[in-house]
Amino acid sequence: MPKEYDLVIIGAGTGGYTAAVKAAKEGLKTAVVEKDREGGTCLHQGCIPSKTLLKSAEMYREMQESAQYGISTSDVTLEFDKVQSRKDSVVEQLHRGVKSLMNKDSIDIYRGTGRILGPSIFSPRAGTISVEMNDEQENAMLLPKHVMIATGSRPRQLPGLEADGTTILTSDHALQLHKLPASIIIVGGGVIGVEFASMMSDFGVEVTVMENTSRLLPNEDQDVAKEMEKTLKNRGVHIYTDSHVLEKKHSDADSVTLHAEQNGRQFELTAEKTLLCIGRRANIEDIGIENTDIETENGVVVTDGTGRTKETHIYAVGDVRGGMLAHTASKEGINAVDHMLMRTPEPLDPARVPRCTYSRPETASIGWTQEQAENKYDSVNVSRVPFQALGRAVVHGHTDGFVKFVVNGDNDDLLGVHMIGSGVTELISEASLAMLVDAANTELTETIHPHPSLSEIFGEAALAVENKAIHF
């Protein structure tokens, strides 16, 4: 007979395990079906391993440039095998932490592949979960009151340039490299592509980036994108915007040659490796969606603002909804559990979700870009304050970049904050809080920031909207 639960979650990634812990703490009998390891893409193939490698790349670069701080070094050596070992250690430590959280709250874990069944002898409605166990145990049958789909995503492939794991890589492959290539072509200049370009460049790899839109980071504010392109070019990264791959010209164990086009001009690029960074694809196949009334569109599950699908007892969170951000998945999982408990969580507003790129320099943003705001509002005011105006930035030796405010000219409401520079992925939380409480630009001018600190730039940017900045 099926084992009964209040909630069964398919997938133990960031959205899934967060929702499971939340549900268990609320008294719901909860089970999670996971065919691999707890933590999902973010912990094992995404956020954590990539940021660990980025930190090592940053340290390597800073040691090479330490003379500007009065510290002489010589024979700085990169031992990439130890870099990878540290990354694996960080991932394993955090993996143990996630497992501990789930064990502490008595969440049942089923190791295998979960599939949603249609109406059957077990239930008159779709939602019974059949689990094909990883080991030789017979299939488990779970009968939940609620189901949550949190099966995550995988790297997209490019037809005609499919990854082989040797010379043509996805981000999954790139995170497991045993040695660094001498050169790499990165296809895709979004967040993942820019992070890998920054990392590889700091590690001393010759980097070429191809992006099919008119700029890197196409979802970010134009000023931020321009600054990122300028900075990477100054570091020796070759960038081709408005370009795309026509075909793979040649590939062997040592190199790959791509036939490409940019604004009608055809050319060839050759490198030791090619890395595909063209987005991610939701994992919605082979989980039984066809046995339900759940709707999909453009490769993702259709839900309402609470994460509820057309099958009102079945929810979907995270990448399968198209969000593709770990912190979005966590919040969606929490909101979905609250909705199951008959509460009324506020639907997640995409304009209040911060976006970060952990490159050098970092970018962080929230809300509307200047272009979006000008298309939406009658009056828009903009300020832009460089980090070189801050004493703390000068002390750190990281004066590149700026903070940009986009403000409603009619009522001073903050519409967007866009940053590029060292440490901005931490600074963005103040902007996120300001957006949550609908802060007016003038209210931010009253906030007292410690001196010297990078956070002082918020006060300056708020004042600069009205041409009243003190230090700029």
Steps between C-alpha positions, in 0.01 A plus 500: 500500500618857435649692789303815576650847532382857527759604242727316259764705321668373184852644508726602788661806346488844657125542451417144595702462819407849621132421454546162670660654809235772511218244470647270765540789745134585439401148603440351155605139447746548215695283258751590231583291194853562369690287251836663566627710792325754719574857400432470129659706225587799717708299744654245265513646147431871538514774762731348758769329289518789252532763774765291674705492180439873449640564849816305419536693174459828690763399756743402223454834328533700825823323592641589159405864561600518866788741433255789480424438870868499592526121515759339276443145387683278258445166336123507552393159373153380411443137600170431332461152646497657847255765382266220394558312825398806700188538287406136560559544874274806516224321310526193723489708818184677388350173377542355848327810636197457276473131591521591868219753466271245341587227748442733793146570388418131436446539127481166320741471206430263211804438280370461150296647217154625585214501252150640542224249430155580369176402676522140613383252759710692751340840443218644286724790402846522350786530744603162631880480470670187372866488597737289296765440764870534418588172668337163449204575725157476343325820400355709781150647476431828677153649548526872582240767567726744316777457245782740417703476179853634558701307245730785397669546163798403286726689257352566158665345198565673167391294196805416293732583789392248758725458802728198498667567834844512338542805278139626506384551857199604703539677832469159669809378314693822553464475877668157492803584283817324614720766343445843352499538122734748335203657320122484508208628294194576712176494302257722688565827680233484768564456872654152476714590199630819662584322825699234316669765284610686812615184675694360205659837429621531860640147478704608195294335227457680167125569486266579212130571561229482234159656574217511248342820636646848479663487844618279782257445788200580278256494794691766693498878471682621190752706700595198710536283189723757330720530807536120523599474134755781536652343811530151352653637180755690707594167657561348158171317448396492133130583463277454197147636548228466234666171408399137474646162410421375152659159536774298662778508241743263668539320829752254638652419837715813496281779361173608346447745212170683462364663187321812624331817380487855633280760330523316169878444520605138522815391681657207684606462863724225635563412864590201713150489649154639426260565787125523438330756726170548318261460791332209672210268423240394757491132596134422432539180299435152640339618823141414407367842406320336207291308754355823638322816383815704571571747219842586362606790281837571338651207684395596855208416727217754506399610852314779672669749735511244782673230294178301461448318170170425328489194729433715806667261745819486292751785515818578307793711619841609378646436157203294381297823521768684303652703785855357475620670823566308821367772730184523290450126536538520878242776532260324263528181706425684823205685344358177358506331840332802657227477235450130576444606862217731388704813547517781246863565414564798276581382145866531414560826312779452241587870535597435863732207432869598506725378218873447547800419284803386703764599247778757530355755524178375655159624392182517705163647418136512598192656347459671166787598273505859376365391162217298656408783736491758223263276306276457804493839676444857384787648696823322594804643678838328499819539702835329461778520761844339446669297771810716461311764702514273809791490743446130572519414129826692469639320808409163349647593165173414326371827358353371175126499455201697621153495653206618295159598639185507288226705669140590420511874431139550610520359854870420566431125528808287442445299180835331454857475628782383272856447618831385365813481712670315781266374772172603339348153537496568877389863468191407299314386812452860614342581166286186526368612839434850365297354215305275739385792714437723195759747618509839337833627379486781759467246782830340402670838535408491871664162562828531691772282353827429683817668380710378337283238332392402154138538611545878509447494127126449554467833677705671232297345219174601669621859537635504146149444359433862599854620421575531873778243541758602761809306394442479128 
